[in-house]
Amino acid sequence: MNITTILSNEHRVIEVVLLCLGKVVDEAKRLKKLNKKSAETAIDIIKTFADKCHHGKEENHLFAKMINKGMSSEFGPVGQMLSEHRQGREYVRGMSENLDSASNGDMEAINLFAENALGYVQLLQAHIHKEDTILFPMADKMLNEEEQKNLLNEFHHVESDHMGDGTHEAYLDKVKKLAEQYHVEFSLAIPTSCGCNH
């Protein structure tokens, strides 16, 4: 399995979380109170699975390799993806800052949580599409077999050493349970491991 396939598989998991987050917002607006547990779970998945693990693999390994091979870290596809990662973190910060007040029924906080959550959803949906259709095909052409193999080993170290063995699977289980709660399909086609051969 090449490294862009691993990252694309993780995108499918993140898309499920985005759909759940949208439903958390709909529920909060309807009930005039944020479900704190569900919102905390979604934010935890985003911070740990989507950002620390998935974006960590991209930024510290794939993108770094592409930059070393001549791509700009400020402009072009890699620069754009890095900028969007930073923007996503601002949306997550906005969600976190309004979590407590929104879960107590503060409508201003609910609206701010919703604004940041929906901004994140829209950003990540477009971001994932750009990576899957533009950046990852570029990476596949740019990286030879040996470089792909080296990156696969680096991904393995992210999963086993940086994240900790079992973390990937634990977060997939969290996503599955959140999806069941909000009636979002969690496809059986989504891999149950990261594909890093550990």
N, C-alpha and C positions, 0 to 999 in steps of 0.2 A: 504494500500500500504506500503510495507516495504522500508527501506531507500536505499537499493541497487537498487531497481527498480527506485526510484526517480533519483538517480545518473546516472543510465544507460540511462534513458530518456533524461537527460541533455547531455549525450555523443552523442546522435543522433543529437541534435541541434549543438553541437560543430563540429561534422563531416561535417555538411553543411557549416559552416564557413570555415573549412579547405579547402573544395573544392572551395569555392569562393576565398579564398586567393591564391590558386594555379592559378586561372584564372586571378586574379589581376596581378600576376607576368608575366603570359604569355602575357597579354595585354601590360604591361610596356616594355617588351623586343621587342614586335612587333612594338610598336609605338615610342620606344626610349624615353618614358616619363611615369612616374608613375602617375596614376589617384589618386591625393592626397585625394580627398573626400572619395573614396572607400577604400583606404588604411587606412585612419584615422578611418573610420567606423569599418573595420575589427579589427584594433588594439584596439579600444574602446570596442568592444564586447569581445575580448579575455581578456583584462585587467579586465573588470567589470563582465561579465557573467561567462567566463571560469575560471578565476583565483580568483578574489575576492569572488565570490559567490560559484561556484562549488568546486574549490580547497579549498576554505575556509571551506566548509562543511566537506570535506574529512580530511583536516589536523587538524582542531581544534576540530572535533567531532568524526567522524568515526575512523580515524587513531589513535587519542588520546585514544579512548576506546580500540582499539585493542592492543595498546602499554601497557595500564594499565592491560590488561589481559595476558601480557607476551610476546608479539611480540617485536622485536627489532626495534628501530627507526633508526638504522644505517645499518642494514643488512636485508636480507630476503625481502619478498614482500613489506612490508610497507616502509622499508628503501630505496628500489629501487624506489618506487613511489615518495617519498619525494625528492630524488635526481633528478628525471626527472622533477618534478615541478620546481626545482631551475634552471635546464638547460633550460627549456622552457622560464623562465623569462629572461634569458640571450639572447635568440633568439629575444624575443619581444623588449628588449632594443636595440638590433642591428637594428631591423626594424625601431624603433622610431628615432634613431640617424641619419638614412639615408633618412628619409621621405622627408624633405624639398628639399635637393639637388636632390634626385631622381625625385621629381615632377617638378624640373626645367630642367630636361633632362641630368643631369650629369650621364654619363654611368657608371663610377666607383661606384657611389652611387646606381644606379639601380642594378648593379651586387651584391653589398653588401646587399641591401634590399632583393633581390631575394635569395641570399645565406642563409640569416637568416630566411626568410619566408618559404622557402622549407625545411630548417632544422627543423623548428617548426612543419610544417605539418607532416613530416616523424616521428618525435619524438612523436607527439600527437596521430597519427594513431596507432602506435605500443603500446603506453602507454594505450590508451583506450582499445585495445584488451586484454592487460594483466590484466587490472582491471576487465573488464567484464567476462573474462574466468577463472581467477585465484584468484584475491584478493576478489572480491565480493562474490563468492561462499564460500570462507573461512570465510568471515565476517558473512554470513548467518548461517553457522554452529556454529560459535563462540558465537554469540549474541542470548540471549534468548528473548522471547516475550516482557518482561518488558524492557529490554535494548533497543530493537528496538523501542518501544513506546517512551522511554525517548529521543532517538536520533531524532525521528520524531518531537517531541516538540522542540528540539534544532534547527532543520532545520527550523522550523516555525519561530523561533526567528531570525535566520539569515536573512530570507526573509523579515520579517515584521519590525524588529528593526534595524538590521545592514545594510541591503540593502535599506529598505523602501518599503512600500506597493506599488504595481504596477510596481516596477522596473523589476521584472522577465518578466512580460507581455510586457513591453515596449521594452525590449531587444529581446524578441521573434519576435516582430514586425520589429525591425531593421534587424534581421537575415532574415526574410521573404522577406523584400524589397531588401536586398543585393542579396539574392538567385534569385529573379526575374530578377534583373539587369544582372546577369551573367548566367542566364538560368540553374540554379542548382535546382534540385527538392527539394522542402521543403515539406516533406511528411505530408499528412493530419493526419497521425497516430501519429505525434509528439504532445504530450500534450500541451495545451495552458496555462496550469498553472504548478506550480512546484510540485503539489501533496502534499503540506504541510498542506492542510486543513485550509488555512487562506483566 
